[in-house]
Amino acid sequence: MSSSTAERSEHGVPVGLAALLVALVAVRFFRLGEWGLWIDEAFTLHDIRAAVGGREPWPANPLGYRSVGAWLDLCGSRSELALRAVPACFGAAALPLLYWAVRPFLGVRAALVAAVLLGANTWTLYWAQNARFYSIAQALAIVAAGCLARALFPVREASLARGLIWLACALASFGTAALVHPSALLYAAAACGAPFVLWLARVRPEGSFRRITAALLVTAVVGAAASLPWALGLWRKYTESKSDASPLHFVLTTGYHVTPWLAAAALLGALRARRERAPFDAWVAVAALGTLVVALGLSLAARVSAQYVFVALPAIAVLAALGLEDLARRKRAWGTLALAVLVCASLADQAHYFFARNGDRERWRDAYQYVWNSRGPNDLIVGMAAPVGEYYLAPNSTSFRQPLALEPLTTYNAPITLQWARRGRRIWYVVLDEWLAEWPHDDRARLETFLEESGHLIAEFPVRHPIRDLTVRVWLVE
């Protein structure tokens, strides 16, 4: 099949791929309320409650919080299911939205393949089942990318006015995505900057590309000037809390979540885009690569994790679909086999996510409920992920960030809790060894020695994650 949009042939909708896409949309809601909260989800609920109650201002990226808060008020629930419903709906919508965004440029089959590859990726499933806002930002960024592509690369002759309308919709969607989560700015900057790279590389389609690119330059300069103080303030606040720069951490976490098999297919697609210089394909490749390069550069100054390039994952899925299409063009059986391998590997990973890895979450809920049911009237509870513990021990609390039902276990107050235990008070310790491993050596050794010599390991709540130990342990010191 040719890389040219006009030459990409259609053979009707592949029923099997369409059915698989529908199933992947539906699976976003499977076991949605069964996972216990993790610490960032407890922060989400706290920040919404504090902002609604007027105790704190809305966060600098308010749209995600406001949308979830409005839904919680509407349904009258604060359960895990209710907290995750809005991100799940956007995570489900992202799959058909990606099909819509790229179908005019890739054709029906390749667009379906891209949407299926995105949906089969466990990373997108995880954030869709999470009371955070990455899936909302990703869905809005897909809309923005689809609008921007229609402005830059119209498949039929279109007026400049129509292109400018598409451009305005794209910029509005990117802006909305950034107000949902600031990480969307990385992909927005790369996607809007990619046309200039194409222009310099002399990959210039016919039509209104030049004028749309000029209009994009003007609006980008104005938008950057207007948003720069807000963005710099967010970055300054972030670097203060995440000062441990680690490019290796960014590379490893991104490689794991994107998955080696999807990355390999995307690399084939990027090589094809470079070789054939098809404008749309090249734009997707430059936007994806630009996001990764900027994030890698930021990781030299602060700890940047994989989720900050999550909004670029649809572009990676599109590149992977291009790579598979290239294989199929050379020999159809190769493309079919590669697609089957990618989908089967991804679906096996999703099955492991659902039935062995507890949704890639620590079992804080089980641990704290166990302690609550086993404690005595004067027992003290000391634990990690204290905001989560507060949610399960005192669900109506308004102070998740400063818990009252338990004492947070940190490097700062651990010595004090050891002194309390020596005064004869029973103390329950809820500990995640993975977090304990990040403590300074002396602090960690002091607590571990104390628990082993003075306490009893009462319960363990393991999670069989392939590369992390997410086991939560409960100790009792009497």
C-alpha positions in Angstrom: 0.0 0.0 0.0 1.3 3.5 -0.8 2.0 6.0 1.8 0.0 8.6 -0.1 -3.4 9.3 1.4 -5.0 9.4 -2.0 -3.6 5.9 -2.8 -4.5 4.2 0.4 -7.2 1.8 -0.7 -10.4 0.9 1.2 -11.8 -2.6 1.3 -14.7 -1.9 3.7 -14.6 -2.0 7.5 -12.7 -5.1 8.8 -15.4 -6.6 11.1 -12.9 -8.4 13.3 -11.0 -5.2 14.1 -14.1 -3.2 14.7 -15.5 -5.8 17.1 -12.2 -5.9 18.9 -12.2 -2.1 19.2 -15.7 -2.2 20.7 -14.6 -4.8 23.3 -11.6 -2.7 24.2 -13.8 0.3 24.8 -16.1 -1.8 27.0 -13.2 -3.3 29.0 -12.4 0.2 30.4 -15.3 -0.3 32.8 -14.5 -3.9 33.8 -13.8 -4.1 37.6 -13.6 -0.3 37.7 -14.7 0.0 41.3 -13.0 -3.1 42.6 -9.5 -1.6 43.0 -8.7 0.2 46.3 -7.5 3.7 46.0 -3.8 4.6 45.7 -2.3 7.7 47.2 -2.8 10.1 44.2 -6.5 9.2 44.0 -6.9 10.1 47.6 -5.2 13.4 46.8 -7.7 13.9 44.0 -10.7 13.5 46.4 -9.1 15.7 49.0 -8.3 18.5 46.6 -11.9 18.4 45.2 -13.4 18.5 48.7 -11.1 21.3 49.8 -11.8 23.4 46.7 -15.6 22.8 46.8 -15.6 23.6 50.6 -13.7 26.8 50.1 -10.8 25.7 52.3 -8.3 25.7 49.4 -8.2 27.2 45.9 -8.8 25.0 42.9 -5.5 23.6 41.6 -3.7 25.3 38.7 -5.1 22.7 36.3 -8.8 22.9 37.4 -10.8 21.3 34.6 -10.2 17.7 35.6 -10.9 18.4 39.2 -14.1 20.3 38.4 -15.4 17.7 36.0 -14.9 14.9 38.5 -16.2 17.1 41.3 -19.4 17.9 39.4 -20.0 14.2 38.7 -19.5 13.3 42.4 -22.1 15.9 43.3 -24.5 14.7 40.7 -24.3 11.0 41.6 -24.0 11.7 45.4 -21.2 9.1 45.9 -17.5 9.2 46.9 -16.9 5.5 46.1 -14.0 4.2 44.0 -16.3 3.6 41.1 -17.8 7.1 41.2 -14.3 8.7 41.4 -13.1 6.8 38.3 -16.2 7.1 36.2 -15.3 10.4 34.3 -11.7 9.3 33.5 -13.0 5.9 32.4 -15.5 7.6 30.0 -12.8 9.7 28.4 -10.5 6.8 28.3 -13.1 4.8 26.4 -13.9 7.7 24.1 -10.2 8.0 23.2 -10.3 4.9 21.1 -13.1 5.9 18.6 -11.7 9.4 18.7 -8.3 8.2 17.5 -10.1 6.4 14.6 -11.9 9.6 13.7 -8.7 11.6 13.9 -6.6 9.6 11.5 -9.1 7.8 9.2 -9.0 10.4 6.4 -5.2 10.1 6.3 -4.6 6.4 6.9 -7.8 4.8 5.6 -10.3 2.6 7.5 -8.1 -0.4 8.2 -5.0 1.4 9.4 -7.0 3.8 11.5 -8.8 0.8 13.1 -5.4 -0.8 13.7 -4.1 2.4 15.4 -7.2 2.6 17.7 -6.9 -1.1 18.6 -3.2 -0.8 19.4 -4.0 2.1 21.6 -6.8 0.3 23.3 -4.8 -2.9 23.8 -2.1 -1.0 25.6 -2.4 -1.6 29.4 -1.1 1.8 30.2 -4.2 3.4 28.6 -6.3 0.9 30.5 -4.7 1.8 33.8 -5.2 5.6 33.5 -8.7 5.1 32.2 -9.4 3.2 35.5 -7.8 5.9 37.6 -9.1 8.9 39.4 -6.5 11.1 37.8 -6.8 13.2 34.6 -4.3 11.8 32.1 -7.0 9.9 30.1 -9.1 13.1 29.9 -6.1 15.1 28.6 -5.3 12.4 26.2 -8.8 12.3 24.7 -8.8 16.0 24.3 -5.3 16.0 22.7 -6.6 13.4 20.2 -9.4 15.8 19.2 -6.9 18.6 18.9 -4.5 16.5 16.7 -7.4 15.4 14.5 -8.5 19.0 14.0 -4.9 20.2 13.4 -4.3 17.5 10.8 -7.4 18.5 8.9 -6.2 22.0 8.9 -2.7 21.2 7.7 -3.4 18.2 5.4 -6.9 18.4 3.9 -7.7 15.3 1.9 -9.8 17.3 -0.4 -9.4 20.9 -1.7 -10.7 23.1 1.1 -10.8 26.9 1.6 -8.4 28.7 3.8 -11.4 29.7 6.1 -12.2 26.1 6.7 -8.6 25.4 7.5 -8.5 28.3 10.0 -11.7 27.0 11.7 -10.0 23.6 12.1 -6.9 25.3 13.5 -9.0 27.3 16.0 -10.7 24.1 17.2 -7.3 22.4 17.5 -5.8 25.2 19.6 -8.9 25.3 21.8 -8.7 21.6 22.4 -5.0 21.7 23.2 -5.7 24.6 25.6 -8.5 22.6 27.3 -6.3 19.5 27.6 -3.5 21.6 29.3 -6.0 22.9 31.8 -7.0 19.3 32.5 -3.3 18.2 33.0 -0.2 20.4 32.2 1.6 17.4 30.6 -0.6 18.0 27.5 1.6 21.0 26.8 4.5 18.8 25.8 2.5 17.1 23.0 0.8 20.3 22.1 4.1 22.1 21.6 5.5 19.2 19.6 2.4 18.8 17.4 2.3 22.5 16.7 6.0 22.8 16.2 6.2 19.8 13.8 4.8 21.8 10.7 7.8 24.1 11.0 10.2 21.1 11.0 8.4 19.8 7.9 8.7 23.2 6.3 12.5 23.2 6.9 12.8 19.7 5.7 10.9 20.6 2.5 8.0 18.2 3.2 5.4 20.6 2.1 2.0 19.4 0.9 0.0 21.3 -1.6 -2.9 23.5 -0.6 -3.1 25.9 2.3 -0.3 24.3 4.4 1.9 27.4 4.1 -0.8 29.8 5.2 -2.1 27.6 8.0 1.5 27.1 9.2 2.0 30.9 9.2 -1.3 31.4 11.2 -0.2 28.7 13.6 3.1 30.5 14.1 1.3 33.7 15.0 -1.1 32.1 17.4 1.6 29.9 18.9 3.7 32.9 19.8 0.7 34.7 21.3 -0.4 31.6 23.2 3.1 30.9 24.5 3.5 34.5 25.7 0.1 34.3 27.5 0.6 31.0 29.1 4.3 31.2 29.9 4.0 32.6 33.5 1.4 29.9 34.3 3.6 27.1 32.8 6.8 28.4 34.5 4.9 28.6 37.8 3.8 25.0 37.5 7.3 23.9 36.5 8.9 25.7 39.4 6.5 24.1 41.9 7.1 20.7 40.3 10.9 20.9 40.4 10.7 21.8 44.1 8.9 18.6 44.9 10.6 16.4 42.3 14.2 17.6 42.3 15.8 14.1 41.9 16.5 14.3 38.2 16.8 10.9 36.5 16.8 10.5 32.7 17.3 6.8 33.1 14.0 6.6 35.2 12.2 8.4 32.4 13.6 6.1 29.7 12.9 2.9 31.6 9.4 3.8 32.7 8.4 5.0 29.3 9.8 1.9 27.6 8.0 -0.4 30.0 4.6 1.4 29.7 4.7 1.9 25.9 5.9 -1.8 25.7 8.8 -3.0 23.6 6.6 -4.5 21.0 4.6 -1.3 20.4 7.8 0.7 20.4 9.3 -1.6 17.8 6.4 -1.3 15.5 6.4 2.5 16.0 10.1 2.6 15.0 9.2 0.8 11.8 6.5 3.5 11.1 8.9 6.3 11.9 11.5 4.9 9.5 8.8 4.6 6.8 7.8 8.2 7.4 11.4 9.3 7.0 11.9 7.2 3.9 8.7 8.2 2.1 8.3 11.7 3.4 4.5 11.6 3.3 3.5 14.8 5.0 0.9 13.4 7.5 3.1 10.5 8.4 6.1 12.7 8.9 4.1 15.1 11.0 3.0 12.3 13.4 6.5 11.1 13.7 8.0 14.5 14.4 5.3 15.3 17.0 5.8 12.0 18.8 9.6 12.2 18.8 9.5 15.9 19.8 7.4 15.1 22.9 9.8 12.4 23.9 12.9 14.5 23.4 11.5 17.5 25.3 10.5 15.2 28.2 13.9 13.7 28.2 15.5 17.1 28.4 13.2 18.1 31.3 14.3 14.9 33.1 17.8 16.4 33.3 16.4 19.0 35.7 13.7 17.1 37.6 12.2 13.6 38.0 10.0 13.1 34.9 8.0 9.9 34.8 6.4 8.2 31.8 2.9 9.5 32.4 4.0 13.0 31.3 4.3 11.7 27.7 1.1 9.7 28.0 -0.7 12.2 25.7 1.7 11.3 22.9 0.9 7.6 23.1 -1.9 7.8 20.4 0.8 9.2 18.0 3.0 6.2 18.9 0.1 3.9 18.1 -0.4 5.6 14.8 3.3 5.1 13.9 2.9 1.5 14.9 0.0 1.1 12.6 2.1 2.7 9.8 4.9 0.2 10.5 2.5 -2.8 10.3 1.0 -1.3 7.1 4.5 -1.2 5.7 5.1 -4.8 6.6 1.8 -5.8 5.0 2.7 -3.9 1.8 5.8 -6.0 1.5 4.1 -9.3 2.3 0.6 -9.4 3.7 1.2 -12.4 5.9 4.0 -10.5 7.7 1.7 -7.6 8.6 -1.1 -9.9 9.7 1.3 -12.0 11.9 2.9 -8.9 13.4 -0.5 -7.4 14.3 -1.6 -10.7 15.8 1.5 -10.9 17.9 1.2 -7.3 19.1 -2.5 -7.6 20.0 -2.1 -11.0 21.7 0.9 -9.8 23.8 -1.0 -6.7 24.8 -4.2 -8.6 25.7 -2.2 -11.1 27.8 -0.7 -8.1 29.6 -4.2 -6.8 30.2 -5.4 -10.2 31.6 -2.4 -10.1 33.9 -3.4 -6.6 35.0 -6.9 -7.7 35.8 -6.4 -11.0 37.5 -2.9 -11.0 39.0 -1.6 -7.5 39.4 -4.7 -6.0 41.2 -5.0 -3.3 38.6 -1.3 -2.3 39.2 -2.2 -1.0 42.7 -1.0 -1.7 46.2 -3.6 -3.3 48.4 -3.9 -0.4 50.8 -7.6 -0.9 51.2 -7.2 -4.5 52.3 -4.4 -3.7 54.7 -6.1 -0.8 56.4 -9.4 -2.6 56.7 -7.6 -5.5 58.2 -6.0 -3.2 60.8 -9.4 -1.5 61.5 -11.1 -4.8 62.1 -8.2 -6.1 64.4 -7.3 -3.0 66.4 -8.0 -2.4 70.1 -9.7 0.7 71.5 -6.4 2.4 72.4 -4.2 1.2 69.5 -2.3 3.6 67.4 -2.1 3.1 63.6 1.0 4.3 61.8 1.1 3.8 58.0 2.4 4.7 54.6 0.1 6.2 52.0 -1.6 7.8 55.0 -4.2 9.8 52.9 -5.5 6.4 51.6 -5.6 5.1 55.1 -7.6 8.2 56.1 -10.1 7.5 53.3 -10.7 3.9 54.6 -10.5 4.6 58.3 -12.4 7.9 58.3 -14.2 8.2 54.9 -15.9 11.5 55.9 -12.7 13.2 56.8 -11.8 16.5 55.2 -8.1 16.3 55.9 -6.7 13.5 53.8 -3.4 15.4 53.4 -3.2 15.8 57.2 -4.7 12.5 58.5 -6.3 12.3 61.9 -7.3 8.6 62.0 -3.7 7.5 61.8 -0.1 8.7 62.0 1.8 9.0 58.6 4.9 6.8 58.5 7.7 9.0 57.1 11.4 9.4 57.6 10.7 12.4 59.7 8.3 10.9 62.3 9.4 7.3 62.4 11.8 7.8 65.4 8.9 9.3 67.4 6.6 6.3 66.8 9.4 4.0 68.0 9.5 5.9 71.3 5.7 5.7 71.6 6.0 1.9 71.2 8.5 1.7 73.9 6.0 3.2 76.3 3.8 0.2 76.1 1.3 1.3 73.6 0.2 -1.1 70.9 1.0 0.2 67.5 0.1 -1.1 64.0 2.5 -0.4 61.2 1.4 -0.6 57.6 4.5 -0.7 55.4 5.2 -0.9 51.7 8.8 -2.3 51.3 9.2 -0.6 47.9 8.7 2.8 49.5 10.9 1.8 52.5 13.7 1.0 50.1 13.8 4.7 49.1 14.5 5.9 52.6 18.0 6.9 53.7 19.9 3.7 54.7 20.2 4.5 58.4 16.5 5.4 58.8 15.4 2.3 56.9 17.7 0.0 58.9 16.5 1.5 62.2 12.8 0.9 61.4 13.4 -2.6 60.0 15.4 -3.7 63.0 12.8 -2.3 65.3 10.0 -4.1 63.6 11.8 -7.4 63.4 13.0 -7.3 67.1 9.9 -5.7 68.7 7.1 -6.5 66.4 5.2 -9.3 64.7 4.4 -9.6 61.0 0.7 -10.1 61.2 -0.5 -10.0 57.6 0.8 -9.6 54.0 -1.1 -8.3 51.0 0.9 -9.3 47.9 0.5 -8.1 44.3 2.2 -10.1 41.6 3.7 -7.3 39.6 6.4 -8.5 37.1 9.0 -5.8 38.0 7.9 -4.3 41.3 7.2 -5.6 44.7 3.8 -4.0 45.7 3.3 -6.1 48.8 1.9 -4.2 51.7 2.8 -5.7 55.1 1.1 -5.2 58.5 3.2 -5.3 61.7 2.0 -5.2 65.3 4.2 -3.9 68.1 2.9 -4.7 71.6 
